[in-house]
């Protein structure tokens, strides 16, 4: 896995559900999320990224 930017680390540390989902994802998808987080400049964009993780997590029965 790539080095996680501070903004993503902080948000995942504060959101257990998003962290659990992130850890269950394949490494290539984790890396895509990390790259996306590195490009994010606005808070609402990061909030949207975290919300998409938690929404997807709720839909996965095996996660």
N, C-alpha and C positions, 0 to 999 in steps of 0.2 A: 504494500500500500504506500502511496505517496505521502509526503509530509503534509499534515493537516494545517491549514492556516488558523491563526488565533481566533478569528471570528467564528469559524465553524466549531473549533474545540469548545469555546465558551458556550455556544448555544446548545451543543450536544450534551455538555456537562449539566446544563440546566433543564434538559428535557429528556428524561429517562426513556420514554417511549421512542423518541426519535433516535436515540443512541442505540437502543436494542435493535431497531429496524436497520440502521446503518451497518451494524456489525453482522447482520444476517445476509447482507447483500454480497453478491460476487465481487471480487476485487476490482474488476474492470469498471463496474458501476460505481463502486466507492471512489475510484480514481476520477471518474467523470464528475461526480458530485464535488470532490475536492477542487478540481479545475474550475468548476462553475463558481464555487465559493470564493476562490482567489480572484475571480473577475468581478465579483459583486462589490458595488460601491455604495449602495443605499440600503438602509436598514430594512425597508419593506421588502426588498428583493431577497434578503436573507431569511426574513420571516416566511416568505412564500416557499423558499426551499425547504425549510424545516417543516412547514405545514404539509408539503407534498410527501415528505418522508412519513409523517405520522398518519396521514390519510391512507397511504399505500400500505402501511403496516397493519392497520385495522382490517384491511381487506384480505390479508394473507393469513389463512388458517394455521399454517405451519410456522409462522414467525414468532 
